Amino acid sequence: MMILILGNELDIHAAHLERVLTHMGISVAYWDTQCFPTQTQLTWCPNTQQGCLTLSTGQQLNLQDIRSVFWRNFSGVSVPMLADATQQHIAFRDATSTLRSIVQACPAHWVNSWQAYQFHQTKPLQLAMAQRLGVKIPATLISNSPAQIDEFVRSQHRSHTRVIFKPVCGGAHTQFVTPEHLEPERLQQALRLAPITIQAYIPGTNVRTYVVGESIYAAEIRSQAIDFRADAQAQLISIDLPEAIQQQCQAIAKAFFLEWTAIDWRVSPAGDYLFLEANPSPMFLHFEQQTGYPITQQLIELLCSTPEEKLRG
């Protein structure tokens, strides 16, 4: 059995899984996509559906011999700088097309799949899909229109609701909207660079749920910070998740093409769970250490099985 970890040993979660799998006697290697095409090689024949991957270590793997791939980090490609900008662009597109094609052609069991990764890149669609599933979401606007954003903020303030903002695709912490943010010149300048996601602030607590196959684990995250990721002192308290929310977790995972995920919720003082996002490659070690939930064990079982075996089991 060969298991690949998409990423490299510098990531503590990737390194943790590599150590556990190796200790179990399972062959495991890192596939760092950023090493392509300078240090790794990819070959694939559409006629036969056969291909191979040569890692930077020189190890050559037939795609058909890879049992599963754990999607930790996808770094794209790294093409050397060329003096000719046109040739640089062509090289980058060719390398990217090759990598994306082989990622999707590789018949291994992916945890998670390319489809899940692609869907995660469109977080506004995540919210819309969740609502179609009957899951509650905060009042939300994605826009780079100063007028639309100003009107959204005013409408929330009329109902005495504070407003937060964050990047559309992630990568920065959530902040409260202040009068300074809405200063016309500053707002216009910022929105010429990129749209933002703006939401009604939900008073209450944060809950994170992990879905690993059929298993669900949940903890309340106690923090005074608006974005708990910025709080090194945040406490994790194991909780029993309501049955209805467990069902929503499974429905979200299925609709988002996820075999494993961390789903973030905001729980209002009235006890309503509002969906924030589902991450296809979440950090989990701190959560596991604080709660004792067997996430590593569940991930190993998922990687060592095939979807068909899971169904039979």
N, C-alpha and C positions, 0 to 999 in steps of 0.2 A: 504494500500500500504506500503510495506517495501522496503527501499532502503539501500543497504550496500555501505560503502566507504572502498575500499581496502587500508588500511593504518592505521594511528592513529592520535590522536588529536595534536600531536607535530608538524605536518606538517600544515603550515598556510593555504594552499589551501584546504586541507581536512577539517580543522576546519571551514573555511569560508563556504564551501558548507553545512557542518553539521548544522551550525547556520541558514542559509537561509532555508534549507529544514524543520528544526524543527519549525521555525517561521511560515512556511506555513501550519503547522499541519500534516506534513508527518512523519511517523515513519522512523527513520534512526539510523544506528549503524555502528561502526567501525569493520572491520574484519582485524586484524593485523596477517598476516600469520606467523610472527616470534614467535607468542605465541603457535604455534602448534609444537609438541604434548603436551607440558608441561602444558599449561593453557587453551587450547581450544580442542574441540573434534569434530571429523568428522566421520560420518557413512553413508554408501551408499550400496545399494543392486543392483547389475547389473541385477538381474532377473526382478525386478519390476521398476527399474530406479528411486527408491525413496531414499531419503537421508535426513540427518539433520546436522545442524551445531550448536554446543553449544559454545557460546562465553565465554570469560574470566569473563564476568559479571554474568554468569550462565544462560543468556537468550538462549533459545533453539528455533531454526528456522528450519522449514521444507524447503528444497531447493525449492520446488514448490511454496512456499509463498513469495519468494523474487522477487520483481518486476524488479529491476535493480541493477547493481553493477557499481560503478564508480571506475575505475582502476587508483588509484593515486600512490601507492607504493606497489610493490610486493617484500617482503623481504625473500622469501624462508622459510625454517623451521629452528628451533633452537633445536637441540637434545642435551641433557645433556652430558657432558664429561664422557666417560667410560674408565676404566683402560685397557680393552681389545680393541685394535685398530680394530680388525676384527669385533667385536660386534658393535663398534661405527660406522663403515662403513655400516654395515647391517642396523642398526637403522636409519641412515641418509637416505639411499636409500629407505627404506620402507616408512618413513615419507614423503619424497619428492615425491615418486610415488603416494602415497595416495592423497596428496595435489594437485598435477598436474592433477590427474584423476578427482577429484571432481570439480576443477575449470572448467574443460572442460565439465563435466557432468551437472553442475548446469544450469537449463534451463532459468535463468534470462537473461534480456537484458543487455549485457556487453558493457560498454563504457570506454575503448575499449576491444576487445576480446583477448583471449589467442593467437589466430593466429596472431593478429596484434603485440602483445608483442614479440612473437617468431621471427617474421620477422624483427622487429627492432633490435634484437640481431645480425643480420647479415647485418651490414651497407654496406659492399661492394656490397651485392646483391641489396640493395636499389638503389645504384647508377646505377647499371646495368639495373635494372627494369625501372628507370626513363629515361634512354637513350633509351630503347626500346619503351617507350611511345612517343618519339620524343622530350623529354625535354633535354635541354643542360646541361652538367655537366663539371666541370674543368678536365683538364688532370690529371689523378690519377693513382697511383701505390700503391698496398698493398704488402709488401714484408718484409722478414727478410734476404734477400741476400744483403750483402754490395756492391757487384759488380753491381747488378741491380739498387740499389738505387743511387749509384754513377753515373751510366750512365744516369738515369732519370734526375738527377740534372744537369749534363753536357748538356743534350739535351735541357733542358729548358733555361739554361744560354746562349746557342748558339742563342736562339731567344730573348735574353735579358729579360727573365721572371724570377722573383724571385720565390722561392719555400718555401712552408710551410709544417709542419708535425703535426700530432695529433694521439692520440690513435685510434686503429681500432674500438673499441667498445665505445669510449667516456670516460669521467671521468676526463679529464684534458684539459687545455686550449690550443688553437692553438699557435704555435710558428714558427718564420722564421727559416729556415735551415741556419746555419752559417758554416764557414770553420772549426770551432772547433768541430761541430757535426760530420763532415765528416772525422775527424782524424781517420785513419784506426783502431787503437787499441780501441779507444773509441766507434767507430761505431760497430765493431764486438762484443764488450762486451755487448752493449745495445741490439743488434739484437739477441743475444743468449737468452735473456730474453723474448722477444716478438717481433712480427712484428709491423710495423707502417704503417699508411696511410700517403702518401706523395703526395702533389698536387701542381699544378701551382697556384701561387698567382694571384688573379683577382683584379686589381685596381678597385676602384669604391665604392659603398655603400652597406650596408646590408639592406635587406627588410625581415620582418617576416610577414607571412600570417597565419591566423588562419582559419581553416575550421571547422565549427560546423554544422553538418547536411548539409543543402543546403546553409547555410550562409558562406560568406567569408569576412574576415576583414584584412586589410593590413596597415602596418606602416613602414616608413623608420626609421632605427636606425642610428642616427648620432653619430659617435664615432671615435676618433683618434686611438683607440686600435685595434690591429690586431684581437683580439677576444673580441667582445663587452660585453661579459659576465663578463669580468674583469674590466669594466669601470662603476663605480657607477654614473658617470655624463652623461652617454649616454642619448641622447634625442630621444623621440619617436614622429614622425610626421605622422599623418594620411595621407594616399595617396589613390588615385583611381587606382586600379590595371587594367592594360590592359586586355581586354576581352580574349585574347589568353592565358594569364597567369592564369586568373580565370579558364578557361577550363582545363589548365594543373593541377591546384590545385585540382580540382574535380577528374581528372583522376588519380592523384597520390594517393589521399585518397582512392579511390575505389580499385586500384591495390594493395595498402598496407594494405587493410582490416580495414581501419580507419573510424570511424564515427565522430571522432573529432581529430584534430592534429594541431600542429604548424609546418609550413614549412619554413625553412630558405633558403634565396636566396642571391646571390651576384650579384649586377647589375653593369655591366661594364660601362665605360664612353660612349660607343656606344649605351647603352640602352638594351643590351642583359641580360636576366635573366638566371643565372646559378644555378641549384639546388645543395644544400649542404646536407640537411637531412630533414626528417620528424619525429617528436617526437610524440609517442603515448600517452604521459602523461606530457604535458608541463606545466610549470608555466604560470600563466595568470593574476594574480592580479595586478601586476605593469603595465602590458600592458593595462589592462582594466581601471585602475585609470588614466593613462596618456592620453588615447585616448577617453575614454567615450564609447567605444564599449560595447554592452550588452552581454558580453561573459557568465557571470554567468546566466543570464536569459535564454540564448540559451541552456546552459548545463542542466539547470533544466528542460526545455521543453523536451530535448532529453532523460533525465533519467525518466521522468514521462510518456513517451510514449513507445510503442513497435515498432519494425521495421515495423510490419504490419500496425499499425496505422499511421506511418509516410508516408507509401506508399499511404494509403487511403486519407491522408490529402493533 
